[in-house]
């Protein structure tokens, strides 16, 4: 967890965190880890449901386009 926070801390506020890729599998543990990283970096995430799934999909697509 600390390593993810360290790696992500310099990510621009308008850029997605790489840990969103962990949440792609919709595994409960990976999603909690992404939530924890986001919270430590003061990033807003929707509480749950459709808004969260939509945001994760958008951020994953942004990362894929950056490659």
VOBA-1610 file (N, C-alpha, C; in pm, whole numbers, padded with zeros to 5 digits, always signed):
BEGIN
Unk+00083-00119+00000Unk+00000+00000+00000Unk+00087+00125+00000Unk+00186+00128+00088Unk+00271+00246+00095Unk+00346+00268-00035Unk+00385+00160-00102Unk+00455+00172-00229Unk+00364+00234-00335Unk+00239+00191-00340Unk+00144+00249-00435Unk+00127+00399-00410Unk+00113+00436-00285Unk+00097+00578-00250Unk+00221+00656-00291Unk+00337+00600-00265Unk+00462+00666-00301Unk+00473+00686-00452Unk+00439+00584-00527Unk+00447+00592-00673Unk+00344+00691-00728Unk+00227+00692-00669Unk+00116+00774-00721Unk+00117+00919-00672Unk+00193+00951-00572Unk+00182+01084-00510Unk+00212+01200-00604Unk+00291+01179-00708Unk+00322+01286-00802Unk+00232+01286-00926Unk+00132+01199-00926Unk+00038+01196-01038Unk-00047+01322-01033Unk-00057+01388-01146Unk-00136+01512-01153Unk-00280+01485-01109Unk-00340+01584-01046Unk-00476+01569-00993Unk-00578+01537-01102Unk-00553+01580-01225Unk-00647+01553-01333Unk-00612+01426-01412Unk-00515+01350-01363Unk-00476+01224-01427Unk-00520+01107-01340Unk-00557+00997-01403Unk-00598+00881-01323Unk-00479+00815-01254Unk-00507+00754-01142Unk-00406+00680-01070Unk-00387+00543-01136Unk-00265+00495-01140Unk-00239+00363-01198Unk-00306+00253-01119Unk-00333+00276-00993Unk-00398+00173-00913Unk-00541+00145-00959Unk-00594+00229-01048Unk-00726+00200-01105Unk-00721+00070-01185Unk-00603+00034-01233Unk-00590-00091-01308Unk-00610-00211-01215Unk-00575-00198-01089Unk-00599-00305-00992Unk-00749-00327-00973Unk-00823-00219-00975Unk-00967-00226-00952Unk-01041-00276-01075Unk-00973-00290-01187Unk-01037-00332-01311Unk-01103-00469-01299Unk-01045-00556-01219Unk-01100-00691-01204Unk-01226-00693-01118Unk-01256-00580-01057Unk-01371-00568-00967Unk-01363-00665-00851Unk-01241-00700-00819Unk-01215-00783-00701Unk-01228-00692-00579Unk-01295-00740-00476Unk-01319-00658-00358Unk-01192-00607-00293Unk-01091-00692-00284Unk-00964-00651-00222Unk-00895-00544-00306Unk-00890-00564-00437Unk-00826-00467-00524Unk-00900-00334-00522Unk-01030-00340-00519Unk-01109-00216-00514Unk-01085-00142-00384Unk-01079-00214-00272Unk-01048-00149-00144Unk-00909-00087-00146Unk-00815-00156-00207Unk-00678-00103-00215Unk-00678+00027-00295Unk-00750+00030-00407Unk-00759+00152-00487Unk-00826+00264-00407Unk-00930+00229-00332Unk-00997+00328-00248Unk-00902+00384-00143Unk-00823+00296-00082Unk-00728+00340+00020Unk-00622+00432-00038Unk-00568+00396-00154Unk-00467+00481-00219Unk-00530+00615-00253Unk-00650+00612-00310Unk-00718+00737-00346Unk-00741+00825-00223Unk-00784+00765-00114Unk-00810+00842+00008Unk-00682+00903+00063Unk-00574+00826+00063Unk-00446+00878+00113Unk-00396+00995+00029Unk-00436+00998-00098Unk-00392+01105-00187Unk-00500+01212-00204Unk-00601+01207-00119Unk-00711+01304-00120Unk-00781+01310-00255Unk-00805+01193-00313Unk-00878+01182-00439Unk-01020+01137-00409Unk-01116+01203-00469Unk-01257+01169-00450Unk-01293+01046-00533Unk-01365+00954-00472Unk-01425+00842-00542Unk-01572+00837-00504Unk-01659+00808-00600Unk-01799+00788-00563Unk-01811+00675-00461Unk-01912+00682-00379Unk-01930+00584-00272Unk-01951+00443-00328Unk-02022+00431-00433Unk-02044+00298-00490Unk-02140+00301-00606Unk-02176+00185-00650Unk-02275+00173-00754Unk-02226+00213-00891Unk-02320+00254-00971Unk-02294+00285-01111Unk-02193+00397-01129Unk-02199+00500-01046Unk-02105+00612-01059Unk-01961+00566-01043Unk-01937+00480-00946Unk-01801+00429-00924Unk-01754+00345-01042Unk-01837+00254-01087Unk-01800+00169-01201Unk-01773+00255-01324Unk-01856+00354-01348Unk-01837+00444-01463Unk-01705+00520-01451Unk-01675+00572-01333Unk-01551+00648-01315Unk-01429+00559-01336Unk-01432+00438-01282Unk-01320+00346-01301Unk-01299+00314-01448Unk-01407+00294-01521Unk-01397+00265-01665Unk-01336+00382-01741Unk-01379+00502-01710Unk-01326+00622-01775Unk-01176+00636-01747Unk-01137+00617-01622Unk-00996+00631-01586Unk-00910+00523-01650Unk-00961+00400-01657Unk-00886+00293-01724Unk-00866+00327-01872Unk-00971+00378-01935Unk-00960+00416-02076Unk-00858+00528-02096Unk-00854+00623-02005Unk-00755+00731-02012Unk-00613+00674-02006Unk-00591+00580-01917Unk-00458+00519-01905Unk-00422+00440-02031Unk-00517+00370-02087Unk-00489+00294-02211Unk-00452+00387-02326Unk-00514+00503-02332Unk-00483+00599-02439Unk-00345+00663-02421Unk-00296+00666-02298Unk-00165+00729-02271Unk-00049+00642-02317Unk-00072+00514-02334Unk+00039+00424-02366Unk+00103+00457-02496
//
